[in-house]
Amino acid sequence: MRRVVTPSNAPKPLAPYSVGINTNGTLYVSGQLGIDPATGKLVEGGVEAQTKQVMENIGNVLKADNMDFGNVVKCTIFLKDMNDFATVNAVYGTYFKVDPPAREAVQVACLPMNVDVEISCIAVED
C-alpha cells in the first residue's frame, strides 16, 4: 500500500513530487532544504542554519507518519561545498546520538534555490 505523507508544517514542494511516500512501512522522505515552512523562504545564517532547518523539516515529515529520527535507516547528504562537511556533521549528529543511520555525503554542482545543503532519508516502522 502506498500513502502520500504531506505534513502541514513542512515546506511545500518546489516541483511535482511528494514530500514523503510510505509504502509497506517504509517512508521515503524527499530531499529537504533549509526552507522555513512558515515563510517559505530559505533561512539565514549559512550552512549551519540551513542544516538545522533541513533536519527540523525531516523531523516534521517523520512525525506526520508517526516516526522519529530513531526510525531513519539511510540518509543522503548533498553539499554545494565539501568544505562544509564538518559543519553539517556537527548539526546532523545532534539528531542521531545513538546508532546513526547508513549515509553518504556528496558534493554537487548546484542545488535548488542555490542552497548549501539538501538531505533525504529513508525510515522504517518499528
KEDOLO-730737 format. One record per residue (C-alpha): x negated, y, z negated. Coordinates in pm, 1 decimal, always signed. Last residue first. Example, Ala and Ser with C-alpha at 12.3 -4.5 7.8 and 13.67 -1.06 7.14 Angstrom:
% residues 2
REC          u          v          w
REC    -1367.0     -106.0     -714.0
REC    -1230.0     -450.0     -780.0
% end
This chain:
% residues 126
REC          u          v          w
REC     -939.8      -33.9    -1422.2
REC     -834.6     +149.7    -1106.0
REC    -1110.5     +221.5     -856.5
REC    -1279.5     +546.6     -757.0
REC    -1450.8     +654.7     -435.1
REC    -1622.0     +989.5     -405.8
REC    -1688.6    +1299.2     -200.2
REC    -1922.3    +1587.4     -282.4
REC    -1995.6    +1910.8      -93.4
REC    -2277.2    +2152.5     -174.6
REC    -2421.3    +2488.3      -63.9
REC    -2113.3    +2622.9     +111.6
REC    -2123.3    +2760.9     +468.4
REC    -1740.9    +2767.1     +477.6
REC    -1761.0    +2402.4     +587.4
REC    -2114.0    +2258.3     +559.7
REC    -2424.2    +2311.0     +772.8
REC    -2745.6    +2137.4     +873.5
REC    -2716.5    +1853.4     +623.9
REC    -2934.6    +1742.5     +334.4
REC    -2843.2    +1406.5     +188.8
REC    -2759.6    +1272.0     -154.2
REC    -2664.2     +911.4     -212.3
REC    -2467.6     +752.9     -491.9
REC    -2374.6     +449.4     -697.8
REC    -2175.7     +553.5    -1000.7
REC    -2316.2     +667.7    -1334.8
REC    -2326.9     +414.3    -1620.3
REC    -2289.5     +656.2    -1910.7
REC    -2303.2    +1039.7    -1905.8
REC    -2136.3    +1086.0    -1566.9
REC    -1976.4    +1434.0    -1568.1
REC    -2277.0    +1608.1    -1726.3
REC    -2499.7    +1440.7    -1466.7
REC    -2339.6    +1633.8    -1181.0
REC    -2445.7    +1967.7    -1334.2
REC    -2812.6    +1876.3    -1378.0
REC    -2812.5    +1675.9    -1054.1
REC    -2693.8    +1979.9     -854.3
REC    -2976.1    +2191.2     -996.4
REC    -3234.5    +1919.1     -931.5
REC    -3123.4    +1867.4     -568.4
REC    -3108.1    +2239.4     -480.2
REC    -3440.3    +2213.7     -289.2
REC    -3254.8    +1965.1      -67.6
REC    -3084.4    +2265.3      +95.7
REC    -2736.1    +2255.4     +251.7
REC    -2657.5    +1959.4      +33.4
REC    -2410.6    +1674.8      +89.7
REC    -2351.6    +1449.1     -209.5
REC    -2187.3    +1110.3     -165.4
REC    -2033.6     +940.7     -464.9
REC    -1951.5     +578.4     -548.4
REC    -1789.6     +383.7     -835.6
REC    -1573.2     +651.4     -997.6
REC    -1329.5     +512.5    -1256.1
REC    -1516.9     +660.1    -1552.5
REC    -1480.6    +1002.2    -1387.6
REC    -1106.9     +993.2    -1454.6
REC     -800.2     +814.3    -1322.4
REC     -422.6     +859.7    -1339.1
REC     -393.8     +947.4     -967.0
REC     -349.2    +1320.9    -1029.9
REC     -632.5    +1290.0    -1283.9
REC     -874.4    +1173.9    -1013.7
REC     -779.1    +1464.8     -788.2
REC     -822.3    +1711.7    -1074.3
REC    -1159.0    +1560.8    -1166.2
REC    -1276.0    +1599.4     -807.3
REC    -1183.5    +1967.8     -823.3
REC    -1369.3    +2004.2    -1153.8
REC    -1673.4    +1836.5     -996.3
REC    -1665.9    +2072.7     -698.9
REC    -1622.5    +2369.4     -933.8
REC    -1931.7    +2267.7    -1132.6
REC    -2125.9    +2214.7     -810.3
REC    -2026.5    +2557.1     -677.9
REC    -2135.4    +2727.5     -999.8
REC    -2478.1    +2560.8     -981.5
REC    -2511.5    +2613.0     -604.9
REC    -2461.3    +2988.2     -615.8
REC    -2281.9    +3202.1     -870.6
REC    -1957.5    +3296.1     -701.9
REC    -1671.6    +3052.7     -649.4
REC    -1549.0    +2999.8     -293.6
REC    -1198.4    +3131.6     -246.9
REC     -857.3    +2963.4     -251.0
REC     -767.1    +3182.5     -548.7
REC     -616.9    +2935.3     -796.3
REC     -780.4    +2629.4     -636.4
REC    -1128.8    +2779.0     -685.9
REC    -1333.2    +2645.9     -397.1
REC    -1666.3    +2481.9     -470.1
REC    -1611.9    +2219.9     -201.1
REC    -1469.0    +1870.3     -226.2
REC    -1534.6    +1591.9      +20.2
REC    -1231.3    +1367.1      +44.2
REC    -1147.5    +1144.4     -251.4
REC    -1087.2     +777.8     -167.8
REC     -890.9     +609.1     -446.0
REC     -895.4     +230.1     -465.9
REC     -600.2      +63.1     -637.1
REC     -458.2     -106.3     -325.9
REC     -489.6     +208.6     -116.9
REC     -515.4     +548.1     -277.4
REC     -579.1     +841.3      -45.9
REC     -709.1    +1174.3     -166.8
REC     -740.5    +1531.8      -46.3
REC     -565.1    +1431.7     +275.8
REC     -696.0    +1549.5     +612.3
REC     -591.0    +1790.8     +887.7
REC     -828.6    +2081.5     +816.3
REC     -922.1    +2319.1     +533.3
REC     -746.3    +2103.3     +274.9
REC     -573.8    +2291.7       -8.8
REC     -786.3    +2336.0     -316.5
REC     -691.4    +2119.5     -613.9
REC     -446.3    +2208.8     -891.2
REC     -128.2    +2092.3     -713.9
REC     -273.7    +1743.6     -678.2
REC     -220.8    +1569.9     -343.0
REC     -276.5    +1194.1     -358.2
REC     -146.3    +1015.1      -48.7
REC      -45.1     +652.4     -111.2
REC     -130.3     +344.4      +95.9
REC       +0.0       +0.0       +0.0
% end
